[in-house]
Amino acid sequence: MKTVSVAELQSRLRTLPPNPRIVVSGNMSIPWEAVQAVDECVPSYVLHALNAPPGLPERDGVTVETCFVGAGMRRHPGLRYVPSRLSLVPLLFGRTLPPEVVLLHCAPPIDGQLSLGLEVNVLPAAVEACRARGGLVVAVVNPRMPYTFGDAQIPVEHVDLAVEIEAPLATHVPVPPDDDSRAIGELVASQILDGSTMQLGIGGVPDATLAALVSRKGIRVWTEMFSDGVLALDAAGALDRNHPLITSFVFGSQELYDWLDRNPRVRMMRTERTNDPGLIAQQRQMTSVNTALEVDLFGQANASRINARIYSGFGGQTDFIVGALHSPGGKSFIALRSWHPKADVSTIVPLLDEPVTSFQQSAVVTEHGIAPLWGHDEREQCRAIIECAAHPSVREELWEEAAALGLA
């Protein structure tokens, strides 16, 4: 690993082949200084990132490529969406999406090992694929990045060039869940036993679910990502202290990052492992909690598209649903509000008119109740969705639609 200035990095970037694919740390770990350096000296390129926030370059010559669309990508004029389950994205780098450059955001090395800090995700696979084809691996080294262990650790010899910067990390300050989120979280938590293994994301419902689990014992974490909710579980003694918390990326408050830094109880793992349904299935009482934009009377969930326009993607939803249902004592929930506050429409619809993201969950949960699905015939599923999950104002209409669909 050679430490260079931004100008020296740009000199090397100018030698890249035309329109290179550049994989960059995504989510809230994007090394903006490196992205800016690329944009200033590479006329056209493909920037591959997962779930990127606002701020990506928007100009002719820039293609933003992703398998999971973030808030900063949804209306990007150069968006290229590649549908894929998250567990399979790493395979693409060695096949159809080979990278010429990988840009990493790292903590300074300890004993010859850099750390990817807040985001591991698909980056180890990208580094391996890039090095195998003689590409360029660049590390932006930031002392504010928490040092994490597991697959986050990268030998310094696997990095070609390093640029040292000191910049604050993006943070998320959790807000108290609203009444609907709290109700949904408490209903989901009512189905979770001591000793369960949790997969939860970020937002009002996951935060409310975790808040309702503080009285449990022996809770384990095996998830794509976690946020500040784990701090409350840790403080309450609800976590299994003899088992590491497994995740692939983290986003939250500075307090969470301070807790994460050099914490041996947290094991950051690459996506091929965190999202492997076979490994998920081996976890004790694996419980996945995901959300959706809408659910229909067949129990099909759309979490990806609005008016046929890509909103997010498959992510890890299918990976965790399948893995959780194969786990002994495992359960999988789709948790969502019964009414979309912005669109002012029911989230329970007769039949999806968007592509299906997932189906066959254990149950659908809204603020009105729990609708059990798995193991019930389609008419029983339909009845439960209408009577237990749908907003009361649309139940009569849904029954009419159910009859037309042969479900009533």
C-alpha positions in Angstrom: 0.0 0.0 0.0 1.4 3.3 -1.1 0.1 6.5 0.5 -0.4 9.3 -2.1 -1.9 12.7 -2.5 -5.2 13.2 -4.3 -3.3 14.7 -7.2 -1.2 11.5 -7.4 -4.3 9.4 -7.2 -5.8 11.4 -10.1 -2.7 10.9 -12.2 -3.1 7.1 -11.8 -6.9 7.3 -12.5 -6.2 9.1 -15.8 -4.5 5.9 -17.1 -7.7 3.8 -16.7 -9.3 2.2 -19.8 -12.4 4.0 -21.3 -15.6 3.9 -19.2 -14.2 1.8 -16.3 -16.5 0.2 -13.7 -15.6 1.7 -10.3 -17.1 -0.1 -7.2 -17.3 2.2 -4.2 -18.4 1.7 -0.6 -22.1 2.5 -0.5 -24.8 3.2 2.1 -23.4 5.9 4.4 -19.7 5.0 4.0 -19.0 6.6 0.6 -15.5 8.1 0.5 -16.6 11.3 -1.1 -13.1 12.6 -1.6 -12.2 9.7 -3.8 -15.5 9.9 -5.8 -14.8 13.6 -6.4 -11.3 12.8 -7.5 -12.6 10.3 -10.0 -15.2 12.7 -11.3 -12.7 15.4 -11.9 -10.3 13.4 -14.1 -12.3 10.4 -15.6 -14.5 11.6 -18.5 -16.9 8.7 -18.4 -17.3 5.8 -15.9 -19.7 3.4 -14.3 -20.0 4.0 -10.5 -21.3 0.9 -8.7 -22.6 1.4 -5.2 -25.3 -0.1 -3.0 -28.0 2.1 -1.4 -26.2 5.3 -2.0 -27.3 8.6 -0.4 -27.7 11.9 -2.3 -24.5 13.5 -3.7 -23.4 11.2 -6.5 -22.1 13.0 -9.6 -24.8 13.8 -12.1 -23.4 14.6 -15.6 -23.0 13.2 -19.0 -20.7 10.3 -18.9 -21.6 9.1 -15.4 -23.6 5.9 -15.1 -24.7 5.0 -11.6 -25.1 1.2 -11.4 -26.6 -0.7 -8.5 -28.4 -3.8 -7.3 -30.2 -1.8 -4.6 -31.3 1.7 -5.2 -30.7 4.2 -2.4 -32.4 7.6 -1.8 -29.7 9.4 -3.8 -30.1 7.2 -6.9 -33.8 6.9 -7.5 -34.0 9.9 -9.9 -30.4 9.9 -11.1 -30.5 10.4 -14.8 -27.7 7.8 -15.3 -29.3 5.1 -13.2 -28.7 1.5 -14.2 -30.5 -1.0 -12.0 -29.3 -4.7 -12.0 -31.9 -6.9 -10.3 -30.3 -9.4 -7.9 -30.8 -10.9 -4.5 -28.2 -9.3 -2.3 -26.6 -12.7 -1.5 -25.8 -13.1 -5.2 -24.4 -9.7 -5.9 -20.8 -10.7 -5.1 -20.9 -13.3 -7.8 -21.6 -10.6 -10.4 -18.2 -9.0 -9.9 -16.5 -12.1 -11.2 -18.9 -12.6 -14.0 -21.0 -9.8 -15.7 -19.9 -6.7 -13.7 -16.1 -6.9 -13.4 -14.6 -3.9 -11.7 -11.5 -2.0 -12.8 -11.3 0.1 -9.6 -12.5 -0.3 -6.1 -12.7 2.7 -3.7 -12.8 1.8 0.0 -13.5 3.9 3.1 -11.3 2.4 5.9 -10.1 2.9 9.4 -6.3 3.1 9.8 -4.4 -0.2 9.9 -3.7 -2.2 13.1 -1.1 -4.9 12.8 -1.0 -4.6 9.0 -4.8 -4.8 8.6 -7.0 -2.0 7.5 -10.7 -2.1 8.5 -13.7 -1.4 6.3 -15.4 -0.1 9.4 -19.1 0.5 8.9 -19.6 -1.3 5.7 -18.3 -4.7 4.5 -21.2 -5.8 2.4 -20.1 -6.8 -1.2 -16.7 -5.0 -0.9 -14.5 -8.0 -0.2 -15.8 -9.8 -3.3 -15.3 -6.6 -5.4 -11.7 -6.3 -4.1 -11.0 -9.9 -5.0 -12.5 -9.6 -8.5 -10.6 -6.4 -9.1 -7.2 -7.8 -8.0 -7.8 -10.9 -10.1 -7.9 -8.8 -13.2 -5.1 -6.5 -12.3 -7.3 -3.6 -11.3 -6.7 -0.7 -8.9 -7.7 -0.9 -5.2 -7.8 2.5 -3.4 -8.4 3.0 0.3 -9.5 6.4 1.7 -8.1 6.1 5.3 -10.1 8.0 7.8 -9.3 8.0 11.6 -12.9 8.7 12.4 -14.0 5.4 10.9 -14.6 2.7 13.6 -12.2 -0.2 13.5 -14.3 -3.4 13.1 -13.3 -7.0 12.9 -14.1 -10.1 10.8 -14.4 -9.7 7.1 -13.9 -6.0 7.6 -10.2 -6.5 7.9 -8.2 -6.0 4.7 -4.4 -6.7 4.5 -2.6 -3.5 3.6 -0.9 -5.4 0.7 -4.3 -5.9 -0.9 -4.5 -2.1 -1.4 -2.6 -0.3 -4.1 -3.0 3.3 -3.2 -4.1 5.1 0.0 -5.3 8.6 0.5 -5.4 9.9 4.1 -8.2 12.2 5.1 -10.0 13.1 8.3 -13.8 13.7 7.8 -16.9 13.2 9.9 -19.0 10.2 9.1 -22.7 10.4 8.2 -24.9 9.7 11.2 -28.5 9.0 11.8 -30.1 10.2 15.0 -33.1 7.9 15.8 -36.4 9.6 16.5 -39.1 8.1 18.8 -41.4 5.8 16.9 -44.9 7.1 16.1 -48.0 5.4 17.5 -48.4 3.1 14.4 -44.8 2.1 14.4 -44.9 1.4 18.1 -48.1 -0.7 17.8 -46.5 -2.7 14.9 -43.3 -3.2 16.8 -45.1 -4.4 19.9 -47.1 -6.9 17.9 -44.0 -8.3 16.2 -42.2 -8.4 19.5 -45.1 -10.4 21.0 -44.2 -13.3 18.7 -40.5 -13.3 19.6 -39.2 -15.7 22.3 -36.2 -15.6 24.5 -33.1 -16.9 22.7 -34.3 -15.8 19.2 -31.9 -14.5 16.5 -33.0 -11.2 15.0 -32.7 -9.7 11.5 -33.9 -6.1 11.6 -33.1 -2.9 9.7 -33.4 0.8 10.3 -36.5 2.8 10.9 -39.5 3.3 13.1 -40.8 -0.3 13.1 -37.4 -2.0 13.7 -36.6 0.5 16.4 -40.0 -0.1 18.1 -39.6 -3.8 17.8 -36.2 -3.8 19.4 -37.4 -1.4 22.1 -40.1 -4.0 22.9 -37.5 -6.8 23.3 -35.6 -5.3 26.2 -37.2 -7.7 28.6 -36.2 -10.8 26.6 -33.0 -12.8 27.4 -30.4 -14.4 25.1 -31.3 -12.4 22.0 -28.8 -12.9 19.1 -28.3 -10.8 16.1 -27.6 -12.1 12.6 -28.6 -9.4 10.1 -27.6 -7.4 7.0 -27.4 -4.2 9.1 -28.3 -2.8 12.5 -28.6 0.6 14.0 -29.0 2.1 17.5 -31.6 -0.3 18.6 -28.9 -2.8 19.6 -27.6 -0.4 22.2 -30.8 -0.5 24.2 -30.8 -4.3 24.1 -27.2 -4.4 25.2 -27.8 -2.0 28.1 -30.8 -4.0 29.2 -28.8 -7.2 29.2 -31.1 -8.7 26.6 -28.3 -9.8 24.2 -26.6 -13.2 24.4 -23.1 -12.1 25.5 -21.6 -15.4 24.5 -22.5 -15.0 20.9 -21.1 -12.3 18.5 -23.4 -9.8 16.8 -23.2 -10.6 13.0 -23.8 -7.9 10.5 -22.6 -6.6 7.1 -23.0 -2.9 7.6 -24.0 -0.4 10.3 -25.6 3.0 10.2 -26.6 5.1 13.2 -25.5 7.7 15.8 -22.0 8.7 16.8 -22.7 6.9 20.1 -23.2 3.7 18.1 -20.0 4.2 16.2 -18.1 4.7 19.4 -19.6 1.5 20.8 -18.7 -0.3 17.6 -15.0 0.8 17.5 -12.7 -2.2 18.3 -15.7 -4.0 19.8 -14.8 -7.7 19.7 -18.4 -8.7 20.2 -19.3 -7.4 16.7 -18.3 -9.5 13.7 -18.7 -7.8 10.3 -19.2 -10.4 7.6 -19.3 -10.3 3.8 -22.7 -10.5 2.2 -22.2 -14.0 0.8 -22.3 -15.2 4.5 -24.7 -12.8 6.2 -27.3 -13.4 3.5 -26.7 -17.0 2.7 -30.1 -18.7 3.3 -28.3 -21.9 4.3 -26.3 -20.1 7.1 -29.3 -18.1 8.1 -31.3 -21.3 8.5 -28.7 -22.6 11.0 -29.3 -19.7 13.4 -31.4 -20.4 16.6 -35.0 -19.3 16.2 -34.1 -17.0 13.3 -36.6 -14.2 13.1 -36.6 -11.8 10.1 -38.6 -8.6 10.1 -38.9 -6.8 6.8 -41.2 -4.2 5.4 -42.9 -3.6 2.1 -44.7 -0.9 0.1 -47.8 -3.0 -0.3 -49.1 -6.5 0.2 -51.9 -8.2 -1.7 -54.5 -10.8 -0.7 -52.3 -13.6 -1.9 -49.7 -12.5 0.7 -47.3 -11.3 -2.1 -45.2 -8.3 -1.1 -43.9 -5.4 -3.3 -40.9 -3.7 -1.6 -39.2 -2.6 -4.8 -41.2 -0.5 -7.2 -43.7 2.4 -7.4 -45.6 2.8 -10.7 -43.1 0.4 -12.3 -40.2 2.7 -11.4 -37.5 1.1 -9.3 -37.6 2.3 -5.7 -35.1 0.0 -3.9 -34.7 -3.7 -5.0 -34.7 -7.2 -3.8 -32.1 -6.5 -1.1 -31.9 -9.3 1.4 -35.6 -9.8 1.9 -35.9 -13.1 0.0 -32.6 -14.4 1.5 -33.8 -13.9 5.0 -37.4 -15.0 4.5 -36.2 -18.3 3.1 -33.5 -18.8 5.7 -35.7 -17.9 8.6 -38.4 -20.3 7.6 -35.9 -23.1 7.4 -34.5 -22.3 10.9 -35.8 -24.5 13.8 -38.4 -22.3 15.4 -37.8 -19.5 12.8 -40.3 -16.9 11.7 -40.5 -14.3 9.1 -42.7 -11.1 9.2 -43.6 -8.4 6.8 -44.4 -5.4 8.9 -46.0 -2.2 7.5 -48.6 0.4 8.1 -52.0 -0.5 6.8 -52.4 3.0 5.3 -49.7 4.9 3.4 -49.7 8.4 4.9 -48.1 10.2 1.9 -50.0 8.5 -0.9 -53.2 8.3 1.2 -54.0 4.8 0.1 -54.3 1.4 1.6 -51.1 -0.7 1.6 -53.2 -3.8 1.5 -54.4 -4.3 -2.1 -56.4 -7.0 -3.9 -53.6 -8.0 -6.3 -50.2 -6.4 -6.9 -49.7 -4.6 -10.2 -46.0 -4.3 -9.5 -43.3 -7.0 -9.6 -43.3 -9.3 -6.6 -40.4 -8.9 -4.2 -41.3 -11.7 -1.8 -44.0 -14.1 -0.6 -44.8 -16.9 1.8 -43.9 -15.0 5.0 -45.0 -16.4 8.4 -47.3 -13.4 8.8 -48.1 -9.9 7.8 -48.3 -7.4 10.7 -49.8 -3.9 10.7 -51.0 -1.7 13.5 -54.3 -3.5 13.4 -53.0 -7.0 14.0 -51.2 -10.1 12.9 -52.3 -12.0 9.8 -50.8 -15.5 9.9 -49.9 -16.8 6.4 -47.5 -19.7 6.3 -49.1 -23.1 6.5 -52.7 -21.8 5.8 -54.6 -22.2 2.6 -55.0 -19.2 0.3 -58.6 -18.4 1.5 -57.5 -18.5 5.1 -54.6 -16.3 4.3 -56.9 -13.8 2.5 -59.3 -13.8 5.4 -56.6 -13.1 7.9 -55.0 -10.3 5.8 -58.4 -8.5 5.5 -59.7 -9.0 9.0 -56.4 -8.7 10.9 -54.1 -6.4 8.8 -56.1 -4.2 6.5 -57.4 -0.8 7.4 -61.0 -1.0 8.5 -62.1 1.5 5.9 -61.1 -0.7 3.0 -62.2 -4.2 4.3 -65.5 -4.2 2.6 -64.0 -3.3 -0.7 -61.3 -6.0 -0.2 -63.9 -8.6 0.4 -65.6 -7.8 -2.9 -62.2 -8.0 -4.7 -61.5 -11.3 -2.9 -64.7 -12.8 -4.2 -63.7 -11.8 -7.8 -60.3 -13.4 -7.3 -61.9 -16.6 -6.0 -60.6 -16.1 -2.5 -63.9 -15.7 -0.7 
